């Protein structure tokens, strides 16, 4: 997993909780990297799982809620760091439909060693089906990113999420306004 994800997660923890909390969860987690991340480095995703578990233990917040909150935060940061990805797009479903075929292609140009999840999409008017596939199983992060996208575009979207028999996760989105 790209180090940028780790640095942004720890930044969110510092902003929402404290720098001391960052130190505490790193210490709790006994990480192979020692918790020293660079934005361009590659790290095993199990390290972020340990950090989230530690944060959940210390705060009492359920881990899935923390990961979704991180997704919201990460979408905002990605939009700030790479405004070209949302430039000229005024609809959340249009943006989400473009993630795999446009956004991820551009991300791979910037970070050729990134191991990105896959999104298969199917669109019918104000409805979008997204099928998330990743061996890391970060569906809660994907959901938080989707929700962050909805907030960015100020659109109300009904979302249903369910696990598919093949292990992928299906997100069914319907724009309500």
MARKEFI-806206 format. One record per residue: residue in three letters; x, y negated, z negated of N, C-alpha, C, O in turn. Coordinates in pm, 1 decimal. Layout:
NODE  residuo  n.px  n.py  n.pz  ca.px  ca.py  ca.pz  c.px  c.py  c.pz  o.px  o.py  o.pz
NODE  ALA  X  Y  Z  X  Y  Z  X  Y  Z  X  Y  Z
...
This chain:
NODE  residuo  n.px  n.py  n.pz  ca.px  ca.py  ca.pz  c.px  c.py  c.pz  o.px  o.py  o.pz
NODE  UNK  85.8  116.2  0.0  0.0  0.0  0.0  90.7  -122.8  0.0  193.2  -126.2  -68.0
NODE  UNK  51.4  -221.6  76.2  131.8  -342.2  90.8  142.7  -417.1  -42.2  45.3  -429.0  -116.6
NODE  UNK  262.0  -466.7  -69.8  288.2  -537.5  -194.3  201.6  -659.7  -214.7  174.8  -699.6  -328.0
NODE  UNK  157.4  -719.8  -103.8  70.3  -836.9  -114.2  -55.9  -804.2  -194.1  -106.9  -889.2  -267.0
NODE  UNK  -106.0  -682.3  -180.7  -225.6  -642.5  -256.2  -194.3  -643.6  -406.0  -276.2  -687.5  -486.8
NODE  UNK  -76.3  -595.7  -442.2  -35.2  -592.1  -582.8  -13.6  -733.3  -636.9  -59.4  -765.9  -746.4
NODE  UNK  56.1  -816.9  -560.1  83.2  -952.6  -609.0  -46.6  -1031.4  -623.8  -61.5  -1110.2  -717.3
NODE  UNK  -139.7  -1010.3  -532.2  -269.0  -1079.2  -543.2  -349.9  -1026.0  -661.1  -416.9  -1102.9  -730.0
NODE  UNK  -344.2  -896.0  -684.7  -415.9  -840.3  -799.8  -361.7  -898.6  -929.9  -438.3  -942.3  -1015.7
NODE  UNK  -230.5  -898.9  -943.9  -171.2  -953.5  -1066.4  -198.7  -1103.0  -1078.7  -214.7  -1153.9  -1189.6
NODE  UNK  -204.2  -1173.3  -966.8  -241.2  -1315.6  -969.1  -384.1  -1335.5  -1018.3  -411.7  -1427.1  -1095.6
NODE  UNK  -474.8  -1249.0  -972.8  -613.2  -1257.2  -1020.1  -620.5  -1229.8  -1169.9  -692.2  -1298.8  -1242.4
NODE  UNK  -546.2  -1129.1  -1216.6  -546.6  -1096.9  -1359.4  -495.2  -1215.7  -1439.9  -552.0  -1249.4  -1543.8
NODE  UNK  -388.7  -1278.9  -1393.1  -333.9  -1396.0  -1463.0  -435.7  -1509.4  -1466.7  -452.3  -1574.5  -1569.8
NODE  UNK  -504.5  -1533.6  -1353.7  -602.9  -1642.3  -1346.5  -724.8  -1615.4  -1433.7  -772.3  -1705.0  -1503.4
NODE  UNK  -775.4  -1493.3  -1430.2  -900.4  -1461.7  -1500.9  -880.3  -1424.0  -1646.5  -969.9  -1441.3  -1729.2
NODE  UNK  -762.7  -1372.7  -1677.0  -736.5  -1329.5  -1814.0  -618.8  -1408.7  -1871.0  -639.8  -1505.5  -1944.1
NODE  UNK  -497.1  -1369.6  -1839.0  -379.4  -1444.5  -1884.2  -253.0  -1379.9  -1829.6  -254.4  -1265.6  -1783.7
NODE  UNK  -145.0  -1454.5  -1835.5  -14.0  -1398.6  -1798.5  22.8  -1285.9  -1895.3  84.5  -1187.0  -1855.7
NODE  UNK  -15.4  -1301.5  -2022.2  12.0  -1196.0  -2120.2  -58.7  -1066.4  -2083.1  -4.7  -957.5  -2102.3
NODE  UNK  -180.9  -1079.0  -2029.3  -254.8  -959.8  -1986.7  -180.1  -890.1  -1873.5  -174.4  -767.2  -1869.2
NODE  UNK  -123.1  -967.7  -1782.3  -43.7  -908.9  -1673.7  70.3  -826.4  -1732.9  90.7  -711.0  -1695.3
NODE  UNK  143.5  -886.5  -1825.2  254.8  -815.3  -1888.9  206.1  -689.8  -1960.6  269.6  -584.7  -1953.2
NODE  UNK  93.4  -701.4  -2029.8  40.4  -588.1  -2105.9  2.0  -471.6  -2015.1  36.2  -356.9  -2044.2
NODE  UNK  -69.0  -499.7  -1905.1  -113.4  -388.3  -1820.3  4.5  -324.9  -1746.0  3.7  -204.8  -1719.2
NODE  UNK  105.1  -405.1  -1712.9  225.1  -347.4  -1651.4  295.0  -255.9  -1751.5  336.7  -145.2  -1717.3
NODE  UNK  307.2  -303.0  -1874.7  372.0  -222.9  -1978.9  294.2  -94.0  -2005.8  353.6  12.7  -2021.6
NODE  UNK  161.6  -104.3  -2011.0  76.4  12.8  -2037.0  88.9  119.0  -1928.1  74.2  238.1  -1955.8
NODE  UNK  115.6  77.2  -1805.8  97.9  164.2  -1690.1  215.5  253.1  -1654.0  199.3  345.4  -1574.2
NODE  UNK  333.0  228.6  -1709.6  449.9  311.7  -1681.7  464.9  336.7  -1530.8  454.6  450.0  -1483.9
NODE  UNK  489.1  229.5  -1457.4  491.8  231.8  -1311.4  630.4  264.6  -1256.4  730.4  215.5  -1308.9
NODE  UNK  637.9  345.9  -1152.3  767.4  374.1  -1089.0  840.6  247.2  -1043.0  963.4  241.1  -1047.3
NODE  UNK  765.1  147.0  -999.3  825.7  21.8  -952.6  862.5  -70.8  -1068.4  932.3  -170.4  -1049.3
NODE  UNK  815.7  -37.8  -1187.1  836.4  -125.7  -1301.4  745.3  -247.8  -1298.8  756.9  -336.7  -1383.1
NODE  UNK  654.7  -251.6  -1201.5  562.6  -365.8  -1190.3  624.5  -484.9  -1120.5  568.7  -594.5  -1124.0
NODE  UNK  739.2  -465.1  -1056.9  805.3  -572.7  -981.6  770.0  -554.3  -834.4  821.2  -463.8  -768.4
NODE  UNK  682.5  -640.2  -783.7  632.5  -627.3  -647.5  674.8  -745.9  -561.7  681.6  -859.3  -609.1
NODE  UNK  702.8  -717.9  -435.7  721.1  -823.6  -337.0  605.8  -811.7  -238.9  555.7  -701.8  -215.4
NODE  UNK  563.7  -921.7  -182.0  447.1  -918.7  -94.3  468.9  -832.8  30.0  372.3  -780.9  85.9
NODE  UNK  592.8  -816.7  74.3  618.6  -738.6  195.1  659.1  -593.9  165.7  674.4  -514.4  258.5
NODE  UNK  676.4  -559.0  38.7  714.9  -422.6  3.7  599.5  -325.5  19.1  484.2  -366.1  33.0
NODE  UNK  630.9  -198.3  16.6  530.3  -92.0  19.0  537.0  -15.6  -112.1  645.4  18.8  -159.3
NODE  UNK  419.5  11.1  -171.4  411.9  77.3  -300.5  300.7  180.9  -296.1  204.7  167.2  -220.2
NODE  UNK  314.0  283.2  -376.8  212.2  386.7  -383.4  84.8  328.2  -443.6  89.3  258.4  -544.9
NODE  UNK  -27.9  357.2  -380.6  -154.7  300.3  -428.2  -190.7  347.7  -568.0  -272.4  284.8  -635.3
NODE  UNK  -130.5  458.5  -613.1  -159.9  506.2  -748.8  -118.8  402.3  -853.8  -172.0  401.5  -964.8
NODE  UNK  -24.1  315.0  -818.4  17.3  212.2  -914.0  -94.8  111.4  -938.9  -115.5  68.4  -1052.3
NODE  UNK  -166.9  73.6  -833.5  -275.7  -23.1  -855.6  -388.9  43.7  -933.2  -457.9  -21.6  -1011.5
NODE  UNK  -407.9  173.6  -911.3  -509.4  247.1  -987.0  -473.8  243.4  -1135.9  -560.7  219.9  -1219.9
NODE  UNK  -347.5  266.1  -1168.2  -304.0  261.0  -1308.8  -323.1  122.0  -1367.8  -366.2  108.1  -1482.2
NODE  UNK  -291.3  20.3  -1290.6  -307.8  -117.9  -1339.2  -455.0  -148.6  -1366.4  -488.7  -209.6  -1467.9
NODE  UNK  -541.2  -106.4  -1276.2  -685.7  -129.4  -1294.1  -735.5  -53.1  -1416.7  -812.1  -107.4  -1496.3
NODE  UNK  -693.1  71.2  -1432.3  -735.1  150.0  -1548.9  -691.6  83.5  -1678.6  -767.5  79.6  -1775.4
NODE  UNK  -570.5  31.6  -1680.6  -522.0  -36.6  -1800.0  -602.6  -163.1  -1826.5  -639.0  -191.2  -1940.7
NODE  UNK  -630.3  -239.0  -1721.5  -710.2  -361.5  -1737.6  -850.0  -326.7  -1787.2  -904.7  -396.2  -1872.8
NODE  UNK  -907.5  -220.4  -1734.3  -1039.6  -176.4  -1777.9  -1036.9  -139.7  -1926.6  -1125.5  -178.6  -2002.7
NODE  UNK  -936.0  -65.6  -1966.2  -922.5  -24.6  -2106.7  -909.9  -146.9  -2197.7  -973.3  -152.8  -2303.0
NODE  UNK  -829.3  -243.2  -2157.6  -804.7  -360.7  -2241.6  -922.5  -457.3  -2246.2  -943.4  -524.3  -2347.4
NODE  UNK  -999.8  -465.6  -2137.6  -1109.0  -563.4  -2132.4  -1245.9  -503.1  -2160.9  -1339.5  -574.6  -2196.8
NODE  UNK  -1257.5  -371.5  -2144.9  -1387.4  -307.6  -2160.9  -1473.1  -315.3  -2035.5  -1583.9  -261.8  -2033.4
NODE  UNK  -1424.1  -380.4  -1931.5  -1498.2  -390.2  -1805.1  -1478.6  -260.7  -1726.2  -1367.8  -207.2  -1720.8
NODE  UNK  -1585.5  -210.8  -1665.3  -1571.2  -88.4  -1585.9  -1473.2  -109.6  -1469.4  -1474.9  -214.0  -1404.1
NODE  UNK  -1388.8  -10.1  -1444.7  -1289.0  -20.4  -1337.6  -1351.5  -54.2  -1201.9  -1296.9  -139.1  -1131.4
NODE  UNK  -1464.2  8.2  -1161.3  -1522.6  -27.9  -1031.7  -1559.8  -176.8  -1022.9  -1544.4  -239.1  -917.8
NODE  UNK  -1608.5  -232.7  -1133.5  -1643.5  -375.6  -1133.5  -1519.2  -462.4  -1117.5  -1522.7  -564.3  -1048.5
NODE  UNK  -1409.9  -422.3  -1181.0  -1285.5  -498.0  -1168.6  -1232.3  -491.5  -1026.2  -1182.9  -591.5  -974.1
NODE  UNK  -1241.7  -375.3  -962.8  -1192.9  -360.9  -825.9  -1279.6  -441.6  -729.9  -1227.1  -504.3  -637.9
NODE  UNK  -1410.9  -441.2  -749.7  -1499.0  -523.4  -664.6  -1468.2  -671.2  -683.8  -1463.9  -746.7  -586.7
NODE  UNK  -1447.0  -712.7  -807.2  -1411.2  -852.9  -833.5  -1280.1  -887.4  -763.7  -1264.1  -997.6  -711.3
NODE  UNK  -1187.3  -793.4  -763.3  -1062.1  -816.1  -692.8  -1088.1  -830.3  -542.7  -1025.3  -913.4  -477.2
NODE  UNK  -1178.4  -751.4  -488.3  -1214.2  -764.4  -346.3  -1265.2  -902.6  -313.2  -1228.1  -959.3  -210.4
NODE  UNK  -1350.4  -958.3  -399.4  -1399.4  -1095.4  -380.7  -1280.9  -1191.9  -377.5  -1268.0  -1274.6  -287.2
NODE  UNK  -1196.1  -1178.9  -477.5  -1077.8  -1264.6  -489.0  -988.9  -1250.0  -364.9  -942.4  -1349.3  -308.9
NODE  UNK  -966.1  -1126.2  -323.0  -875.9  -1100.1  -211.4  -929.7  -1157.9  -81.3  -852.6  -1210.2  -1.0
NODE  UNK  -1060.3  -1149.4  -59.1  -1114.6  -1207.6  63.4  -1085.8  -1357.9  66.5  -1043.9  -1411.3  169.1
NODE  UNK  -1108.3  -1425.0  -45.3  -1080.2  -1568.4  -51.5  -934.4  -1599.7  -24.5  -902.9  -1695.0  46.8
NODE  UNK  -846.2  -1520.3  -81.0  -701.7  -1541.8  -60.6  -661.7  -1513.5  84.0  -582.9  -1588.1  142.0
NODE  UNK  -715.4  -1406.0  142.8  -683.6  -1375.1  281.9  -732.0  -1485.4  374.6  -663.5  -1522.7  469.8
NODE  UNK  -850.5  -1536.8  345.9  -906.4  -1644.9  427.4  -820.5  -1770.1  413.8  -804.1  -1843.5  511.2
NODE  UNK  -765.8  -1796.1  296.6  -678.9  -1911.7  275.2  -543.3  -1891.6  343.0  -491.1  -1983.8  405.7
NODE  UNK  -486.1  -1771.6  330.6  -354.3  -1743.9  388.0  -358.6  -1728.4  540.3  -261.7  -1760.5  609.2
NODE  UNK  -471.5  -1678.9  592.4  -484.5  -1654.6  736.2  -617.8  -1710.1  787.3  -705.8  -1633.3  826.2
NODE  UNK  -633.1  -1842.5  787.3  -759.6  -1901.2  831.7  -793.2  -1868.9  977.4  -909.0  -1876.7  1018.2
NODE  UNK  -691.1  -1832.6  1055.4  -715.5  -1798.8  1196.1  -807.1  -1677.3  1210.6  -870.5  -1660.3  1314.8
NODE  UNK  -814.9  -1592.8  1107.8  -900.7  -1474.9  1116.2  -1049.4  -1511.0  1111.6  -1132.0  -1438.7  1167.4
NODE  UNK  -1083.8  -1620.6  1046.5  -1225.2  -1660.6  1037.2  -1257.2  -1781.3  1125.4  -1373.3  -1819.9  1138.5
NODE  UNK  -1155.4  -1839.9  1184.9  -1174.7  -1958.6  1268.8  -1267.0  -1924.8  1387.0  -1244.4  -1827.7  1459.2
NODE  UNK  -1369.5  -2005.6  1404.7  -1461.3  -1986.6  1515.9  -1569.2  -1883.1  1491.0  -1651.0  -1857.5  1579.3
NODE  UNK  -1571.5  -1823.9  1374.9  -1674.8  -1725.1  1341.4  -1766.5  -1787.7  1238.3  -1719.8  -1840.4  1137.3
NODE  UNK  -1896.6  -1782.4  1262.9  -1990.2  -1843.3  1167.9  -2092.8  -1744.5  1113.5  -2193.3  -1784.5  1054.7
NODE  UNK  -2067.2  -1616.2  1133.3  -2161.7  -1514.6  1088.1  -2084.9  -1400.0  1022.2  -1989.3  -1347.1  1079.1
NODE  UNK  -2127.5  -1362.9  903.2  -2059.0  -1257.6  827.8  -2058.9  -1124.7  902.1  -1956.9  -1055.7  904.3
NODE  UNK  -2170.1  -1087.8  962.5  -2175.3  -959.8  1032.4  -2083.6  -959.8  1154.0  -2021.2  -858.2  1184.7
NODE  UNK  -2075.0  -1074.0  1224.0  -1981.0  -1083.5  1336.4  -1838.6  -1062.9  1287.7  -1760.5  -991.8  1350.8
NODE  UNK  -1804.8  -1125.5  1175.0  -1670.3  -1109.8  1119.9  -1644.2  -964.2  1083.3  -1542.3  -907.3  1122.5
NODE  UNK  -1736.0  -903.9  1008.2  -1716.6  -766.1  962.8  -1708.3  -668.2  1080.0  -1632.8  -571.0  1075.4
NODE  UNK  -1785.5  -694.4  1183.6  -1781.5  -608.9  1302.3  -1644.5  -614.8  1370.1  -1603.9  -520.4  1437.9
NODE  UNK  -1574.0  -725.9  1351.3  -1444.4  -744.9  1417.3  -1325.4  -694.1  1335.4  -1212.5  -696.0  1384.3
NODE  UNK  -1348.2  -649.6  1214.1  -1236.8  -616.3  1125.0  -1141.7  -514.7  1188.4  -1021.7  -540.9  1197.0
NODE  UNK  -1191.2  -401.9  1232.0  -1102.6  -296.9  1281.3  -1043.4  -329.6  1418.6  -925.8  -303.0  1443.6
NODE  UNK  -1124.0  -386.5  1506.5  -1080.2  -407.3  1645.2  -1003.6  -537.4  1666.5  -931.0  -550.8  1765.0
NODE  UNK  -1018.9  -632.2  1576.6  -951.5  -761.0  1594.0  -860.6  -792.2  1475.4  -739.9  -809.5  1492.3
NODE  UNK  -918.3  -799.4  1355.5  -843.4  -840.2  1236.4  -730.3  -741.6  1207.5  -615.6  -782.5  1189.3
NODE  UNK  -761.7  -612.8  1203.3  -658.1  -514.6  1170.8  -549.0  -509.2  1279.1  -433.0  -481.9  1248.3
NODE  UNK  -585.1  -534.7  1403.6  -484.1  -540.5  1510.7  -386.5  -654.6  1481.6  -265.2  -637.9  1494.5
NODE  UNK  -439.1  -769.0  1442.7  -353.7  -884.2  1410.5  -271.9  -859.4  1284.4  -155.4  -898.7  1277.2
NODE  UNK  -331.9  -794.6  1185.0  -259.2  -762.0  1061.5  -141.0  -671.9  1094.1  -32.3  -689.7  1039.1
NODE  UNK  -161.2  -575.9  1182.5  -52.6  -484.1  1218.9  61.7  -556.6  1289.7  177.0  -514.6  1280.4
NODE  UNK  30.2  -665.4  1360.4  136.3  -746.1  1421.6  220.2  -813.7  1313.6  342.3  -823.9  1326.0
NODE  UNK  154.0  -859.6  1208.0  223.8  -926.3  1098.1  296.0  -826.6  1007.6  407.3  -852.2  961.6
NODE  UNK  231.4  -712.6  982.5  283.7  -611.9  890.0  279.0  -474.8  957.3  188.4  -396.2  929.5
NODE  UNK  374.6  -444.6  1045.1  368.8  -319.6  1122.3  368.1  -191.9  1038.3  324.1  -87.3  1086.0
NODE  UNK  415.8  -199.0  915.0  418.9  -79.3  831.7  296.3  -66.3  741.0  290.4  24.5  658.0
NODE  UNK  199.2  -155.4  755.9  77.6  -149.1  673.7  -2.6  -23.5  709.1  -10.8  15.5  825.6
NODE  UNK  -60.8  38.0  608.0  -146.6  155.3  627.6  -289.8  112.0  595.0  -334.4  120.1  480.5
NODE  UNK  -359.5  66.4  696.9  -491.4  6.9  678.7  -601.8  111.9  683.6  -589.0  214.6  750.3
NODE  UNK  -710.9  84.2  611.6  -827.0  172.8  624.7  -888.0  153.8  763.4  -855.2  58.4  834.0
NODE  UNK  -975.0  243.5  801.0  -1045.6  234.3  929.6  -1191.4  201.8  902.7  -1250.7  249.5  805.9
NODE  UNK  -1248.2  119.5  990.3  -1390.2  87.8  984.0  -1452.0  114.2  1120.5  -1414.3  52.4  1220.0
NODE  UNK  -1546.2  205.7  1123.9  -1624.7  227.9  1245.0  -1752.9  148.5  1226.2  -1816.4  157.1  1121.0
NODE  UNK  -1791.6  71.2  1327.2  -1910.8  -11.4  1312.8  -2012.7  19.3  1421.4  -1979.5  61.4  1532.2
NODE  UNK  -2136.8  -3.4  1385.0  -2247.9  7.1  1477.6  -2342.4  -107.6  1444.6  -2382.0  -124.4  1329.2
NODE  UNK  -2378.4  -186.1  1544.5  -2457.4  -307.7  1520.5  -2587.2  -303.2  1596.8  -2592.5  -261.1  1712.4
NODE  UNK  -2691.9  -347.6  1530.0  -2823.0  -362.8  1591.9  -2885.6  -489.5  1534.5  -2944.1  -486.2  1426.2
NODE  UNK  -2873.8  -600.6  1605.9  -2930.0  -727.7  1560.4  -2871.4  -773.3  1429.4  -2751.0  -797.1  1420.2
NODE  UNK  -2955.5  -786.2  1326.2  -2910.4  -833.4  1195.5  -2871.6  -718.5  1102.6  -2865.2  -736.0  980.9
NODE  UNK  -2845.8  -601.4  1160.1  -2803.4  -484.5  1082.5  -2667.4  -436.0  1132.5  -2640.4  -430.3  1252.5
NODE  UNK  -2583.9  -401.6  1036.0  -2450.4  -350.9  1067.7  -2422.3  -229.3  980.7  -2438.4  -233.4  858.8
NODE  UNK  -2380.7  -122.9  1044.4  -2335.6  -4.8  971.3  -2182.7  -3.3  980.4  -2125.7  -13.6  1089.0
NODE  UNK  -2118.2  9.5  865.8  -1972.3  20.5  860.2  -1938.2  151.8  791.6  -1986.8  179.9  682.0
NODE  UNK  -1854.9  231.6  856.1  -1809.0  355.5  795.2  -1662.5  336.4  759.3  -1577.3  315.6  845.7
NODE  UNK  -1635.6  343.8  630.2  -1501.9  322.9  574.5  -1431.5  456.8  561.2  -1484.1  551.5  502.7
NODE  UNK  -1310.1  462.3  617.3  -1228.7  583.3  606.7  -1089.7  544.7  557.8  -1021.9  461.1  617.5
NODE  UNK  -1049.2  607.1  448.6  -915.5  583.8  395.4  -880.6  696.4  299.3  -963.8  737.2  218.2
NODE  UNK  -757.9  746.8  308.1  -718.7  850.3  212.4  -702.8  794.4  70.3  -695.5  871.2  -25.6
NODE  UNK  -697.5  662.9  56.6  -680.0  602.5  -76.4  -811.5  588.9  -152.6  -809.8  567.1  -273.8
NODE  UNK  -924.6  601.2  -84.9  -1053.0  597.3  -154.2  -1078.6  469.0  -231.2  -1118.3  473.0  -347.7
NODE  UNK  -1056.2  356.0  -167.2  -1075.3  226.4  -233.1  -1207.7  162.1  -187.9  -1210.9  45.8  -147.5
NODE  UNK  -1315.9  240.0  -195.6  -1447.2  191.5  -152.6  -1492.1  69.6  -230.3  -1556.2  -19.6  -174.8
NODE  UNK  -1458.9  65.0  -359.5  -1499.1  -50.5  -440.0  -1428.3  -177.6  -391.4  -1487.3  -285.6  -391.6
NODE  UNK  -1303.1  -164.5  -350.2  -1231.4  -279.2  -294.8  -1295.5  -321.9  -163.3  -1314.6  -441.1  -139.1
NODE  UNK  -1328.8  -224.7  -77.9  -1396.3  -257.2  48.0  -1528.1  -329.3  20.3  -1559.8  -428.0  86.6
NODE  UNK  -1604.7  -280.8  -77.1  -1731.6  -345.9  -110.0  -1708.1  -488.1  -159.0  -1780.1  -579.8  -119.4
NODE  UNK  -1608.9  -507.5  -244.1  -1579.1  -642.6  -292.5  -1537.8  -735.8  -180.2  -1575.8  -852.9  -179.5
NODE  UNK  -1459.5  -684.5  -83.9  -1421.0  -765.9  31.7  -1543.0  -802.0  115.4  -1555.5  -915.5  161.3
NODE  UNK  -1633.5  -705.5  135.7  -1756.4  -732.8  210.6  -1838.4  -838.9  138.5  -1887.2  -932.8  201.4
NODE  UNK  -1854.1  -825.0  7.7  -1930.2  -922.8  -69.8  -1863.0  -1059.7  -66.3  -1931.1  -1161.9  -57.6
NODE  UNK  -1729.1  -1062.6  -73.0  -1656.3  -1188.5  -62.2  -1679.3  -1253.9  71.9  -1689.3  -1376.2  80.8
NODE  UNK  -1687.8  -1173.9  176.0  -1716.4  -1224.2  310.3  -1855.4  -1288.8  314.5  -1872.6  -1397.0  370.6
NODE  UNK  -1953.4  -1221.9  254.9  -2090.3  -1276.3  251.8  -2092.6  -1412.6  181.8  -2158.3  -1506.4  226.9
NODE  UNK  -2019.8  -1420.7  71.3  -2013.0  -1547.8  -1.6  -1947.0  -1655.1  84.3  -1994.2  -1768.6  89.7
NODE  UNK  -1837.7  -1619.0  151.6  -1767.7  -1715.9  236.2  -1860.6  -1774.2  342.4  -1859.6  -1894.8  366.9
NODE  UNK  -1940.3  -1688.6  404.8  -2029.5  -1733.5  510.7  -2165.0  -1779.2  457.9  -2253.4  -1813.7  536.2
NODE  UNK  -2182.2  -1779.7  325.7  -2306.8  -1823.8  260.3  -2428.5  -1753.2  319.8  -2529.0  -1816.3  352.6
NODE  UNK  -2417.2  -1621.9  332.9  -2527.8  -1545.1  387.7  -2573.1  -1440.4  286.5  -2493.2  -1383.2  212.3
NODE  UNK  -2702.7  -1417.9  286.3  -2759.5  -1315.7  198.7  -2773.2  -1188.1  280.8  -2836.9  -1185.9  386.2
NODE  UNK  -2712.8  -1084.1  230.4  -2713.3  -955.9  300.3  -2748.1  -846.9  199.8  -2692.7  -841.5  90.0
NODE  UNK  -2840.1  -761.0  239.0  -2871.5  -644.0  157.1  -2770.9  -536.0  194.4  -2747.1  -509.5  312.2
NODE  UNK  -2712.2  -474.2  92.6  -2611.5  -371.9  117.2  -2652.3  -242.1  49.6  -2693.6  -240.8  -66.4
NODE  UNK  -2640.0  -133.9  123.9  -2654.4  -0.2  69.1  -2523.7  71.6  95.3  -2463.5  56.0  201.6
NODE  UNK  -2480.2  149.4  -0.5  -2354.0  221.4  10.8  -2376.1  364.5  -32.3  -2437.2  390.6  -136.0
NODE  UNK  -2326.6  456.5  47.2  -2332.0  595.8  4.2  -2217.5  676.3  65.3  -2165.5  644.9  172.4
NODE  UNK  -2181.0  780.9  -7.3  -2074.4  871.8  34.0  -2131.7  965.6  139.0  -2244.6  1013.1  127.2
NODE  UNK  -2053.4  990.8  240.0  -2093.7  1083.2  346.6  -2030.7  1220.6  321.6  -1929.9  1230.4  251.7
NODE  UNK  -2089.7  1326.8  378.4  -2037.0  1462.4  356.4  -1889.7  1477.6  396.8  -1819.1  1561.3  340.5
NODE  UNK  -1842.9  1398.1  493.2  -1703.6  1410.0  537.5  -1605.6  1333.7  448.2  -1485.7  1330.6  475.9
NODE  UNK  -1656.9  1271.7  340.4  -1571.1  1198.4  246.9  -1560.1  1050.9  274.9  -1509.1  975.8  191.7
NODE  UNK  -1607.3  1006.9  391.5  -1607.1  863.6  421.5  -1720.0  796.1  343.2  -1803.9  862.6  282.5
NODE  UNK  -1720.1  663.8  346.1  -1825.0  586.9  277.5  -1896.0  500.9  380.0  -1832.6  433.9  461.6
NODE  UNK  -2027.0  503.5  375.0  -2108.7  427.6  468.6  -2166.6  305.4  397.6  -2227.4  316.3  291.1
NODE  UNK  -2146.3  189.7  458.7  -2206.7  65.3  413.2  -2310.0  25.2  517.9  -2277.1  9.3  635.4
NODE  UNK  -2434.7  9.0  475.0  -2539.5  -39.1  563.8  -2575.8  -179.4  518.9  -2619.3  -200.6  405.7
NODE  UNK  -2557.5  -274.4  608.6  -2578.3  -414.5  578.5  -2691.5  -469.1  661.9  -2702.9  -439.3  780.7
NODE  UNK  -2775.8  -549.9  598.4  -2883.7  -618.9  669.9  -2883.8  -764.7  627.9  -2905.0  -797.0  511.0
NODE  UNK  -2859.7  -853.4  725.6  -2860.8  -997.4  697.3  -3005.8  -1039.2  677.5  -3091.4  -1013.8  762.2
NODE  UNK  -3032.2  -1104.4  563.2  -3167.6  -1146.8  530.6  -3191.4  -1292.4  565.4  -3306.0  -1334.9  580.0
NODE  UNK  -3085.1  -1368.4  578.6  -3099.7  -1509.7  617.9  -2980.3  -1553.9  696.4  -2973.4  -1669.3  738.5
